[in-house]
Amino acid sequence: MEYARWILTFLENSVKYLNMTKKEKFNAIAQRCKFNSTIKPIHVSVLMILNYMDKFREKGMIDGAIGGVLTGKGQNIQSVFEEFEWIPTDADIELFGKDMIDDPDTRMKTMVLLKAYRDRGDTLFDDFEKSKKG
């Protein structure tokens, strides 16, 4: 019975989060994580992007120069971002690439990879694994 109640609550919240604007999502994240007023939506997006980079590194898709493994607290904050289905925009990804990656060719490839993961999730890794085998 407890599990059924949890599922129902999860589904209700998921529908509610889908109908939230980006600003409403940010405000809810900021409140839940107790951010101070200097934290902006781009900061949330950068943390999401760094999480993507960690996943790429774990799968052997990139070398590990950018990012780093999230600490326990970082993982807790990241889970709040995911709960509210925070998605970095193209502009967020492009700003991240411009600020973090000097080589234009590497920057472009990384931005394409980031956008593909944002849009496709873990299915991107399945395709990567298939391409390595075949």
C-alpha positions as CSV (number, residue, x, y, z in Angstrom):
1,M,0.0,0.0,0.0
2,E,2.8,2.4,0.8
3,Y,4.5,1.8,-2.6
4,A,1.2,2.5,-4.4
5,R,0.8,5.8,-2.5
6,W,4.4,6.8,-3.4
7,I,3.7,6.0,-7.1
8,L,0.5,8.1,-7.0
9,T,2.4,11.0,-5.4
10,F,5.2,10.7,-7.9
11,L,2.8,10.8,-10.9
12,E,0.8,13.7,-9.5
13,N,4.1,15.7,-9.0
14,S,5.3,14.7,-12.5
15,V,2.2,16.2,-14.1
16,K,2.5,19.3,-12.0
17,Y,6.2,19.8,-12.9
18,L,5.4,19.4,-16.6
19,N,3.0,22.3,-16.5
20,M,5.5,24.6,-14.7
21,T,7.4,27.3,-16.5
22,K,11.2,27.4,-16.4
23,K,11.0,30.3,-14.0
24,E,8.6,28.4,-11.7
25,K,10.9,25.4,-11.8
26,F,13.9,27.5,-10.9
27,N,12.1,29.1,-8.0
28,A,11.0,25.7,-6.7
29,I,14.5,24.4,-7.0
30,A,16.0,27.4,-5.4
31,Q,13.6,27.1,-2.5
32,R,14.1,23.4,-2.0
33,C,17.9,23.7,-2.2
34,K,17.9,26.9,-0.1
35,F,19.9,28.8,-2.7
36,N,20.9,32.4,-2.0
37,S,20.0,35.2,-4.3
38,T,23.2,35.0,-6.3
39,I,22.3,31.6,-7.8
40,K,20.8,32.0,-11.3
41,P,19.2,29.5,-13.7
42,I,22.4,29.3,-15.7
43,H,24.1,27.9,-12.6
44,V,21.6,25.1,-12.4
45,S,22.1,24.4,-16.1
46,V,25.9,24.3,-15.7
47,L,25.6,21.8,-12.9
48,M,23.3,19.6,-15.1
49,I,25.8,19.9,-18.0
50,L,28.7,18.9,-15.6
51,N,26.6,15.9,-14.6
52,Y,26.2,15.0,-18.3
53,M,30.0,15.3,-18.7
54,D,30.6,13.0,-15.8
55,K,28.3,10.4,-17.5
56,F,30.2,10.8,-20.8
57,R,33.5,10.2,-18.9
58,E,32.2,7.1,-17.1
59,K,31.1,5.7,-20.5
60,G,34.5,6.4,-22.1
61,M,33.1,8.9,-24.5
62,I,35.3,11.8,-23.4
63,D,38.6,12.3,-21.6
64,G,38.1,13.8,-18.1
65,A,39.3,17.4,-18.2
66,I,36.0,19.2,-17.4
67,G,33.7,18.5,-14.5
68,G,34.3,16.1,-11.8
69,V,32.5,13.5,-9.8
70,L,29.7,15.0,-7.8
71,T,29.9,14.8,-4.0
72,G,27.1,13.3,-2.0
73,K,25.6,16.8,-1.4
74,G,26.1,17.6,-5.1
75,Q,24.2,14.4,-6.0
76,N,21.4,15.4,-3.7
77,I,21.1,18.8,-5.3
78,Q,21.3,17.2,-8.8
79,S,18.4,14.9,-7.9
80,V,16.3,18.0,-7.1
81,F,17.1,19.4,-10.6
82,E,16.1,16.1,-12.2
83,E,12.9,15.9,-10.1
84,F,11.8,19.2,-11.5
85,E,13.0,18.1,-15.0
86,W,15.4,21.0,-15.4
87,I,16.7,21.0,-19.0
88,P,19.6,23.2,-20.1
89,T,18.7,25.3,-23.2
90,D,20.8,25.4,-26.4
91,A,22.0,28.8,-25.2
92,D,23.1,27.4,-21.9
93,I,25.0,24.6,-23.6
94,E,26.6,27.0,-26.1
95,L,27.6,29.4,-23.3
96,F,29.1,26.5,-21.4
97,G,31.1,25.4,-24.5
98,K,32.3,28.9,-25.2
99,D,33.5,29.5,-21.6
100,M,34.9,26.0,-20.9
101,I,36.4,24.6,-24.2
102,D,39.1,26.5,-26.1
103,D,39.5,24.4,-29.2
104,P,36.6,25.2,-31.7
105,D,36.5,21.7,-33.1
106,T,36.3,20.1,-29.6
107,R,33.8,22.7,-28.5
108,M,31.5,22.0,-31.4
109,K,31.7,18.2,-30.9
110,T,31.1,18.5,-27.2
111,M,28.1,20.8,-27.7
112,V,26.6,18.3,-30.2
113,L,27.1,15.5,-27.7
114,L,25.6,17.5,-24.8
115,K,22.5,18.5,-26.9
116,A,22.1,14.8,-28.0
117,Y,22.2,13.6,-24.4
118,R,19.8,16.3,-23.2
119,D,17.4,15.3,-25.9
120,R,17.9,11.5,-25.9
121,G,19.1,10.6,-22.5
122,D,20.7,7.2,-21.9
123,T,19.7,5.9,-25.3
124,L,22.7,7.8,-26.6
125,F,24.9,5.5,-24.7
126,D,23.3,2.5,-26.2
127,D,24.0,3.8,-29.7
128,F,27.6,4.6,-28.6
129,E,28.1,1.0,-27.4
130,K,26.7,-0.4,-30.6
131,S,29.0,1.8,-32.7
132,K,32.0,0.5,-30.7
133,K,31.1,-3.1,-31.4
134,G,30.2,-2.8,-35.0
